[in-house]
Each structure stands twice: as structure tokens, then as C-alpha cells.
């Protein structure tokens, strides 16, 4: 078993957006040195994994060329990996995935679950990287129009199972596949809450679960209108959900504020340990 998949606390995956247009912090870390320093800051704050992405996947985002994507992320990945950090690349492009693994990335985090690039499964099989297969319908441009479900948990579970089958048929080691339900990706409003409530069913697929709720739009829907539009205002709700996700438990959470996530997970673990001690008396 890969060390990152070994039983442990819920892992914190910290986000580094090397993009001009990501929904939460677009442009802030577009400069290479700024992105590297942010990755190091996230690690110091408690992130177990640094997830480096060069293409925005917010609703309506336009795709970019893999060459441009590589120009944005490879130097960042090389520097963080050289520091000894566990690095993930957030990409839907097989070309970028291979180059990122060569640069030191241990995980390929693909929001399309390999649907965007048919070459992705062979790259994962050949490199032996850990692979996050996220659920998505369509593309960031079209996904919200495809958020039509009779039973969102059952359908997402079925479609993720199809992705696992396709990946393993292509030679990917099933023991290296992590699943992500794709909160906010082709899911709107209450569909996200229903899917979170059904994570136990997704866990029955037998793969570690990575969940990303950090600062997403559906959390803003809980807030007064004057606060709803600002992603940073959603951090308290994000941290509350992180604590609940650690109780499921899920393998990992993808977040913008690593310190808040780390502290929430530590509190859950301490309460669990105290409960076990008390029950053992």
C-alpha cells in the first residue's frame, strides 16, 4: 500500500491555484514564486498534500492548452517536491499529468475522471501515480446544465464505478485509485447536501474518498445575501463540514485553509479517542 493511502488521520490537501481565474483566489498565486511560497505555507499550516493546478474548473471556465498549463505548474511542482512535500497535480490533460509526475507529483487529481482525455488511463497505468477520479458530467462550461438526477447518490456511485472499471481495464492498479464525488461539479444546491449525506454508499465502492467542499457556492447559499458572494466568507461552513467529514471518515479533504482543516480534524480525533477511553472503562 502506498504510504499516502495507509490508515491514518483524514488527510488535508491544500489548494494552490496557479491560475488567473479560479473562483476563490484566481491570480493571487499565478506568479511561480508566489505559488511555491503558498504551497510551503500550506504545508507548514498542516497540509499533508499540496494540490497544484494550472487550469480553473469553476463553472463556466474555459479550457487551456496543456503546454500553457505545464508552463504554469511544472516549476511549482518541482520546487515543492524538492522540499520533500507530497504534491498532487490538478489536471484533466494526460500530457500535463505525465510531465507533472516526471517533475515529482505523486498524485494526479483529474476532475473529469479521465473522461476529458482518453490518454489519461494509460498515463496513470504507465507512471504508477495515485489517481483521483472525480465525478463530473460534461465540462466546466456545460456541467450545471447536466445536473439532472433521479437519485444523485445512486447515480454518482454508478458512474464512478464505471470510471473505476474503465481505468482498471486500461491497466491502472485499483489499489491506487481514489474517488471524489465531485461536490459542485454537475451538482447544484440541495444535490450537494444529498450527496454528502450519502458518502457511506460511495464508500461501499471500496476506494478512499477525497471530498472538496471548500468555499464552494452551495455553502454561500446558507448565508445572508451580503455575504454569499464572497468565497472567503464560506470558511466557517467549510471547517464545520471538514469536521463532519472526518467523522465519516473520508480519506482526505481538499481545502484552501489548511490550518483550519487540520485543527478541525484534530478536534474530531481527540473527541473520538476520549470516547473510546471512556467506553473502555
C-alpha positions as a LaTeX table, in Angstrom:
\begin{tabular}{lrrr}
\hline
Residue & $x$ (\AA) & $y$ (\AA) & $z$ (\AA) \\
\hline
Unk1 & 0.00 & 0.00 & 0.00 \\
Unk2 & 1.24 & 3.48 & $-0.84$ \\
Unk3 & 2.14 & 5.42 & 2.33 \\
Unk4 & $-0.36$ & 8.16 & 1.47 \\
Unk5 & $-3.14$ & 5.57 & 1.42 \\
Unk6 & $-2.18$ & 3.85 & 4.68 \\
Unk7 & $-4.73$ & 4.19 & 7.50 \\
Unk8 & $-4.20$ & 7.48 & 9.32 \\
Unk9 & $-5.99$ & 10.72 & 10.05 \\
Unk10 & $-8.12$ & 12.36 & 7.39 \\
Unk11 & $-5.56$ & 13.94 & 5.11 \\
Unk12 & $-5.54$ & 17.62 & 4.27 \\
Unk13 & $-4.98$ & 18.51 & 0.62 \\
Unk14 & $-4.12$ & 22.19 & 0.30 \\
Unk15 & $-5.01$ & 24.04 & $-2.90$ \\
Unk16 & $-2.52$ & 26.06 & $-4.95$ \\
Unk17 & $-4.25$ & 27.67 & $-7.93$ \\
Unk18 & $-1.63$ & 28.81 & $-10.45$ \\
Unk19 & $-4.38$ & 30.48 & $-12.45$ \\
Unk20 & $-5.77$ & 33.93 & $-13.21$ \\
Unk21 & $-9.41$ & 32.94 & $-12.83$ \\
Unk22 & $-10.06$ & 30.37 & $-10.07$ \\
Unk23 & $-13.18$ & 31.20 & $-8.08$ \\
Unk24 & $-11.56$ & 31.68 & $-4.66$ \\
Unk25 & $-8.10$ & 33.13 & $-5.26$ \\
Unk26 & $-7.63$ & 33.49 & $-9.02$ \\
Unk27 & $-4.50$ & 35.45 & $-9.88$ \\
Unk28 & $-3.08$ & 35.59 & $-6.36$ \\
Unk29 & $-0.59$ & 32.78 & $-6.99$ \\
Unk30 & $-0.16$ & 32.98 & $-10.75$ \\
Unk31 & 3.49 & 34.04 & $-10.37$ \\
Unk32 & 5.66 & 30.96 & $-9.85$ \\
Unk33 & 7.42 & 32.14 & $-6.71$ \\
Unk34 & 4.13 & 33.19 & $-5.13$ \\
Unk35 & 2.68 & 29.73 & $-5.84$ \\
Unk36 & 5.74 & 27.99 & $-4.41$ \\
Unk37 & 5.65 & 30.07 & $-1.25$ \\
Unk38 & 1.92 & 29.45 & $-0.85$ \\
Unk39 & 2.49 & 25.70 & $-1.17$ \\
Unk40 & 5.15 & 25.86 & 1.51 \\
Unk41 & 2.86 & 27.93 & 3.72 \\
Unk42 & 0.06 & 25.37 & 3.33 \\
Unk43 & 2.43 & 22.55 & 4.29 \\
Unk44 & 3.62 & 24.45 & 7.36 \\
Unk45 & $-0.01$ & 25.06 & 8.29 \\
Unk46 & $-0.79$ & 21.35 & 8.24 \\
Unk47 & $-1.45$ & 20.24 & 4.66 \\
Unk48 & $-0.36$ & 16.65 & 4.00 \\
Unk49 & $-0.60$ & 17.10 & 0.23 \\
Unk50 & $-0.20$ & 20.19 & $-1.95$ \\
Unk51 & $-2.55$ & 20.16 & $-4.97$ \\
Unk52 & $-1.17$ & 22.32 & $-7.78$ \\
Unk53 & $-3.49$ & 23.28 & $-10.63$ \\
Unk54 & $-2.97$ & 25.47 & $-13.68$ \\
Unk55 & $-6.48$ & 25.47 & $-15.14$ \\
Unk56 & $-9.60$ & 26.78 & $-13.46$ \\
Unk57 & $-12.51$ & 24.35 & $-13.15$ \\
Unk58 & $-15.05$ & 26.84 & $-11.80$ \\
Unk59 & $-18.45$ & 26.78 & $-13.53$ \\
Unk60 & $-18.14$ & 28.33 & $-16.97$ \\
Unk61 & $-14.34$ & 28.18 & $-17.05$ \\
Unk62 & $-12.62$ & 27.86 & $-20.42$ \\
Unk63 & $-10.08$ & 25.10 & $-21.08$ \\
Unk64 & $-6.46$ & 25.98 & $-21.76$ \\
Unk65 & $-3.75$ & 24.33 & $-23.81$ \\
Unk66 & $-1.70$ & 21.67 & $-21.92$ \\
Unk67 & 1.51 & 23.43 & $-22.96$ \\
Unk68 & 0.41 & 26.61 & $-21.18$ \\
Unk69 & $-0.79$ & 24.55 & $-18.24$ \\
Unk70 & 2.64 & 22.90 & $-17.95$ \\
Unk71 & 4.36 & 26.27 & $-18.07$ \\
Unk72 & 2.29 & 27.33 & $-15.07$ \\
Unk73 & 2.64 & 24.25 & $-12.86$ \\
Unk74 & 5.80 & 22.27 & $-13.54$ \\
Unk75 & 8.24 & 24.67 & $-11.87$ \\
Unk76 & 5.98 & 24.86 & $-8.83$ \\
Unk77 & 5.71 & 21.08 & $-8.60$ \\
Unk78 & 9.46 & 20.62 & $-8.99$ \\
Unk79 & 10.23 & 23.09 & $-6.21$ \\
Unk80 & 7.69 & 21.69 & $-3.75$ \\
Unk81 & 8.67 & 18.08 & $-4.47$ \\
Unk82 & 12.32 & 19.04 & $-3.97$ \\
Unk83 & 11.31 & 20.24 & $-0.49$ \\
Unk84 & 10.13 & 16.70 & 0.22 \\
Unk85 & 6.44 & 17.59 & 0.10 \\
Unk86 & 3.76 & 15.27 & $-1.26$ \\
Unk87 & 2.46 & 17.00 & $-4.38$ \\
Unk88 & $-0.65$ & 16.42 & $-6.47$ \\
Unk89 & $-1.35$ & 17.88 & $-9.90$ \\
Unk90 & $-4.89$ & 19.01 & $-10.62$ \\
Unk91 & $-5.31$ & 18.37 & $-14.36$ \\
Unk92 & $-7.56$ & 16.76 & $-16.95$ \\
Unk93 & $-4.76$ & 16.54 & $-19.52$ \\
Unk94 & $-2.70$ & 13.37 & $-19.94$ \\
Unk95 & 0.25 & 15.37 & $-21.27$ \\
Unk96 & 0.32 & 17.53 & $-18.15$ \\
Unk97 & $-0.18$ & 14.52 & $-15.89$ \\
Unk98 & 2.86 & 12.71 & $-17.29$ \\
Unk99 & 5.05 & 15.81 & $-17.14$ \\
Unk100 & 3.91 & 16.53 & $-13.56$ \\
Unk101 & 4.72 & 13.00 & $-12.39$ \\
Unk102 & 8.14 & 13.34 & $-14.04$ \\
Unk103 & 8.54 & 16.60 & $-12.09$ \\
Unk104 & 7.78 & 14.87 & $-8.78$ \\
Unk105 & 4.00 & 14.75 & $-8.38$ \\
Unk106 & 2.74 & 11.63 & $-6.59$ \\
Unk107 & $-0.96$ & 12.09 & $-7.35$ \\
Unk108 & $-2.93$ & 13.03 & $-10.46$ \\
Unk109 & $-6.19$ & 14.72 & $-9.47$ \\
Unk110 & $-8.49$ & 14.61 & $-12.50$ \\
Unk111 & $-11.86$ & 16.34 & $-12.11$ \\
Unk112 & $-13.13$ & 14.53 & $-15.22$ \\
Unk113 & $-12.30$ & 11.03 & $-14.01$ \\
Unk114 & $-10.39$ & 10.53 & $-17.32$ \\
Unk115 & $-13.41$ & 11.40 & $-19.49$ \\
Unk116 & $-11.75$ & 14.59 & $-20.77$ \\
Unk117 & $-8.66$ & 12.87 & $-22.18$ \\
Unk118 & $-8.77$ & 9.24 & $-23.36$ \\
Unk119 & $-4.99$ & 9.00 & $-22.96$ \\
Unk120 & $-5.18$ & 9.60 & $-19.20$ \\
Unk121 & $-5.70$ & 5.95 & $-18.09$ \\
Unk122 & $-2.63$ & 4.73 & $-19.97$ \\
Unk123 & $-0.52$ & 7.53 & $-18.46$ \\
Unk124 & $-1.65$ & 6.59 & $-14.96$ \\
Unk125 & $-1.01$ & 2.90 & $-15.63$ \\
Unk126 & 2.46 & 3.60 & $-17.01$ \\
Unk127 & 3.57 & 6.04 & $-14.32$ \\
Unk128 & 2.03 & 4.23 & $-11.35$ \\
Unk129 & 0.83 & 7.51 & $-9.88$ \\
Unk130 & $-2.02$ & 7.63 & $-7.41$ \\
Unk131 & $-5.12$ & 8.81 & $-9.24$ \\
Unk132 & $-8.13$ & 10.78 & $-8.04$ \\
Unk133 & $-11.10$ & 10.02 & $-10.29$ \\
Unk134 & $-13.70$ & 12.69 & $-9.70$ \\
Unk135 & $-17.31$ & 12.51 & $-10.83$ \\
Unk136 & $-18.22$ & 15.02 & $-13.49$ \\
Unk137 & $-20.76$ & 15.29 & $-16.27$ \\
Unk138 & $-19.84$ & 17.43 & $-19.25$ \\
Unk139 & $-17.23$ & 20.17 & $-18.83$ \\
Unk140 & $-16.99$ & 23.23 & $-16.56$ \\
Unk141 & $-18.78$ & 25.10 & $-19.35$ \\
Unk142 & $-21.73$ & 22.69 & $-19.54$ \\
Unk143 & $-21.85$ & 20.80 & $-16.25$ \\
Unk144 & $-24.58$ & 22.75 & $-14.48$ \\
Unk145 & $-27.00$ & 22.04 & $-17.34$ \\
Unk146 & $-26.36$ & 18.32 & $-16.77$ \\
Unk147 & $-27.22$ & 18.32 & $-13.06$ \\
Unk148 & $-30.32$ & 16.18 & $-13.59$ \\
Unk149 & $-30.70$ & 13.20 & $-11.24$ \\
Unk150 & $-33.46$ & 10.93 & $-10.02$ \\
Unk151 & $-31.19$ & 9.73 & $-7.20$ \\
Unk152 & $-27.93$ & 11.67 & $-7.07$ \\
Unk153 & $-26.16$ & 9.28 & $-4.69$ \\
Unk154 & $-27.05$ & 6.17 & $-6.63$ \\
Unk155 & $-26.23$ & 7.71 & $-9.99$ \\
Unk156 & $-22.91$ & 9.22 & $-8.90$ \\
Unk157 & $-21.95$ & 5.90 & $-7.33$ \\
Unk158 & $-22.83$ & 4.03 & $-10.52$ \\
Unk159 & $-20.95$ & 6.46 & $-12.74$ \\
Unk160 & $-17.86$ & 6.35 & $-10.51$ \\
Unk161 & $-17.97$ & 2.56 & $-10.62$ \\
Unk162 & $-17.92$ & 2.83 & $-14.42$ \\
Unk163 & $-14.83$ & 5.04 & $-14.23$ \\
Unk164 & $-13.07$ & 2.54 & $-11.97$ \\
Unk165 & $-13.89$ & $-0.28$ & $-14.39$ \\
Unk166 & $-12.56$ & 1.70 & $-17.36$ \\
Unk167 & $-9.38$ & 2.60 & $-15.51$ \\
Unk168 & $-8.67$ & $-0.93$ & $-14.35$ \\
Unk169 & $-9.37$ & $-2.27$ & $-17.84$ \\
Unk170 & $-6.67$ & 0.13 & $-19.05$ \\
Unk171 & $-4.18$ & $-1.33$ & $-16.58$ \\
Unk172 & $-4.49$ & 1.07 & $-13.65$ \\
Unk173 & $-3.91$ & $-0.63$ & $-10.30$ \\
Unk174 & $-7.28$ & $-0.37$ & $-8.48$ \\
Unk175 & $-5.38$ & $-0.05$ & $-5.21$ \\
Unk176 & $-4.10$ & 3.33 & $-6.38$ \\
Unk177 & $-7.49$ & 4.84 & $-7.26$ \\
Unk178 & $-9.09$ & 7.47 & $-5.02$ \\
Unk179 & $-12.66$ & 8.60 & $-5.70$ \\
Unk180 & $-14.12$ & 12.09 & $-5.42$ \\
Unk181 & $-17.91$ & 12.62 & $-5.62$ \\
Unk182 & $-17.40$ & 16.00 & $-7.31$ \\
Unk183 & $-19.26$ & 18.33 & $-4.99$ \\
Unk184 & $-20.34$ & 21.34 & $-7.05$ \\
Unk185 & $-19.46$ & 19.65 & $-10.34$ \\
Unk186 & $-22.69$ & 18.92 & $-12.21$ \\
Unk187 & $-24.48$ & 19.20 & $-8.87$ \\
Unk188 & $-26.41$ & 22.22 & $-7.73$ \\
Unk189 & $-28.00$ & 23.31 & $-4.47$ \\
Unk190 & $-29.51$ & 20.51 & $-2.42$ \\
Unk191 & $-27.95$ & 17.84 & $-4.63$ \\
Unk192 & $-24.62$ & 18.58 & $-2.93$ \\
Unk193 & $-26.09$ & 18.06 & 0.53 \\
Unk194 & $-27.78$ & 14.83 & $-0.51$ \\
Unk195 & $-24.51$ & 13.55 & $-1.94$ \\
Unk196 & $-22.62$ & 14.42 & 1.24 \\
Unk197 & $-25.27$ & 12.61 & 3.27 \\
Unk198 & $-24.74$ & 9.53 & 1.06 \\
Unk199 & $-20.96$ & 9.25 & 1.33 \\
Unk200 & $-21.33$ & 5.94 & 3.13 \\
Unk201 & $-22.85$ & 4.45 & $-0.02$ \\
Unk202 & $-19.97$ & 5.78 & $-2.12$ \\
Unk203 & $-17.56$ & 4.24 & 0.37 \\
Unk204 & $-19.02$ & 0.85 & $-0.48$ \\
Unk205 & $-17.18$ & 1.09 & $-3.82$ \\
Unk206 & $-14.08$ & 0.18 & $-1.81$ \\
Unk207 & $-11.83$ & 3.14 & $-2.61$ \\
Unk208 & $-10.58$ & 6.02 & $-0.47$ \\
Unk209 & $-12.73$ & 9.14 & $-0.76$ \\
Unk210 & $-11.47$ & 12.67 & $-1.32$ \\
Unk211 & $-14.07$ & 15.38 & $-0.80$ \\
Unk212 & $-13.76$ & 19.03 & $-1.78$ \\
Unk213 & $-16.33$ & 21.43 & $-0.34$ \\
Unk214 & $-14.02$ & 24.32 & 0.41 \\
Unk215 & $-15.68$ & 27.73 & $-0.08$ \\
Unk216 & $-17.99$ & 26.41 & $-2.79$ \\
Unk217 & $-21.08$ & 28.20 & $-3.99$ \\
Unk218 & $-23.59$ & 25.88 & $-2.30$ \\
Unk219 & $-22.18$ & 26.98 & 1.07 \\
Unk220 & $-22.84$ & 30.60 & 0.15 \\
Unk221 & $-26.49$ & 29.70 & $-0.26$ \\
Unk222 & $-26.64$ & 29.28 & 3.53 \\
Unk223 & $-25.62$ & 32.89 & 4.12 \\
Unk224 & $-27.23$ & 36.32 & 4.02 \\
Unk225 & $-27.05$ & 37.86 & 0.54 \\
Unk226 & $-24.47$ & 40.45 & 1.56 \\
Unk227 & $-22.00$ & 37.65 & 2.46 \\
Unk228 & $-22.93$ & 34.94 & 0.00 \\
Unk229 & $-20.89$ & 36.15 & $-2.97$ \\
Unk230 & $-17.52$ & 36.30 & $-1.17$ \\
Unk231 & $-15.82$ & 32.85 & $-1.13$ \\
Unk232 & $-13.72$ & 33.76 & 1.91 \\
Unk233 & $-16.94$ & 34.22 & 3.92 \\
Unk234 & $-17.62$ & 30.49 & 3.47 \\
Unk235 & $-14.65$ & 29.31 & 5.52 \\
Unk236 & $-16.56$ & 28.71 & 8.76 \\
Unk237 & $-19.06$ & 26.48 & 6.96 \\
Unk238 & $-16.16$ & 24.73 & 5.22 \\
Unk239 & $-14.48$ & 23.98 & 8.54 \\
Unk240 & $-17.71$ & 22.68 & 10.05 \\
Unk241 & $-18.12$ & 20.29 & 7.14 \\
Unk242 & $-14.47$ & 19.25 & 7.43 \\
Unk243 & $-15.11$ & 18.13 & 11.00 \\
Unk244 & $-18.17$ & 16.16 & 9.91 \\
Unk245 & $-16.27$ & 14.58 & 7.02 \\
Unk246 & $-13.52$ & 13.48 & 9.42 \\
Unk247 & $-16.18$ & 11.62 & 11.36 \\
Unk248 & $-17.41$ & 9.66 & 8.30 \\
Unk249 & $-14.39$ & 9.26 & 7.93 \\
Unk250 & $-13.15$ & 10.19 & 4.48 \\
Unk251 & $-9.57$ & 9.70 & 3.32 \\
Unk252 & $-9.00$ & 13.35 & 2.52 \\
Unk253 & $-10.42$ & 16.86 & 2.26 \\
Unk254 & $-9.35$ & 19.41 & $-0.34$ \\
Unk255 & $-9.23$ & 22.86 & 1.24 \\
Unk256 & $-7.94$ & 26.41 & 0.94 \\
Unk257 & $-7.29$ & 26.92 & 4.68 \\
Unk258 & $-5.06$ & 24.06 & 5.80 \\
Unk259 & $-4.72$ & 25.22 & 9.40 \\
Unk260 & $-8.48$ & 25.35 & 9.96 \\
Unk261 & $-8.90$ & 21.88 & 8.44 \\
Unk262 & $-6.05$ & 20.42 & 10.46 \\
Unk263 & $-7.45$ & 21.82 & 13.70 \\
Unk264 & $-10.97$ & 20.57 & 12.95 \\
Unk265 & $-9.68$ & 17.07 & 12.21 \\
Unk266 & $-7.51$ & 17.07 & 15.35 \\
Unk267 & $-10.53$ & 18.01 & 17.47 \\
Unk268 & $-12.59$ & 15.18 & 15.97 \\
Unk269 & $-9.80$ & 12.69 & 16.60 \\
Unk270 & $-9.32$ & 13.82 & 20.19 \\
Unk271 & $-13.03$ & 13.52 & 20.92 \\
Unk272 & $-13.09$ & 10.05 & 19.35 \\
Unk273 & $-10.11$ & 8.96 & 21.44 \\
Unk274 & $-11.75$ & 10.25 & 24.61 \\
Unk275 & $-14.95$ & 8.37 & 23.74 \\
Unk276 & $-13.01$ & 5.15 & 23.23 \\
Unk277 & $-11.20$ & 5.58 & 26.55 \\
Unk278 & $-14.44$ & 6.23 & 28.38 \\
Unk279 & $-16.21$ & 3.26 & 26.76 \\
Unk280 & $-13.29$ & 1.01 & 27.76 \\
Unk281 & $-13.69$ & 1.74 & 31.47 \\
\hline
\end{tabular}
